[in-house]
Amino acid sequence: MLMTTFPALQPTTINAINTLGEWLSHNEFAAPPAVCDGELIILAGNAVIPTINAACELAANSELPLLITGGIGHSTTFLYAAIAKHPRYNTIPTTGRAEAAILKDIATEFWKVPAEKVLTEEKSTNCGENARFTYDLMQTREITPARAIIIQDPTMQRRTVATFERVWQSDAHQPQWKSWPGFVPHLVSDETHTAFSLHEKGLWPVERFISLALGEIPRIRDDAQGYGPNGRDFISHVDIPLTVMNAWEILANDAALAQLMHERGL
């Protein structure tokens, strides 16, 4: 059984996690985007409620069209669980439904985004398909924005933007991708436990956040095992700063952290 709180971590470990998490979040905005920052909002299916809320609020306040991409994949059950636990969204039916359909319900029912402003892609099962199927949908609908704002789970934000860049790389009308995760996660630790500084419903368990963040660097790294052009060629090349690689290596070699993750089944 997983414990409900995550134990205290050393300052070096906390700093490394936050360095990695901030970089992965790839936030290009000092404040929420303005109407002039994009012509389209693309929300990739995820289970992080503050990110979903941020996308819906942006769509509601700006009246920009909202394209939501996401079918049923290996992480969809996390969205089902997040909806079931949410004090307002728990009335939305989830079982057997695509992520995009669920997120459209949130946007239209709770944020009052006009249904005609919301377009969904409901077949993709992973990040690569999010981009490829979104491309196909936009081609079919002749949607060619000069600038598009991409919003995704912060741990996957940088890789998602690189995936969209890769899919559009041969298209003369590739939009300028603007990256905004809605918020940047930050961990704090005292003598007894570790938690997020943002006290909102629908965040990851701390151990899942750490596990996701650690798993991103091997994917993003442009080598034979990674997703870049020198590997599986799923994403455009991404330069990883030395400070981020150092942080990842600190975490990957942290025996105490590895033991805690093992105890929690990760």
Secondary structure, 3 states (H helix, E strand, C coil): CCCCCEECCCHHHHHHHHHHHHHHHCCCCCCCCCHHHCCEEEEECCCCHHHHHHHHHHHHHHCCCEEEECCCCCCHHHHHHHHHHCCCHHHCCCCCCCHHHHHHHHHHHHCCCCHHHEEEECCCCCHHHHHHHHHHHHHHHCCCCCEEEEECCHHHHHHHHHHHHHHCCCCCCCCEEEECCCCCCCEEECCCEEEECCCCCCCCCHHHHHHHHHHHHHHHCCCCCCCCCCCCCCCCCCCCCHHHHHHHHHHHCCHHHHHHHHHCCC
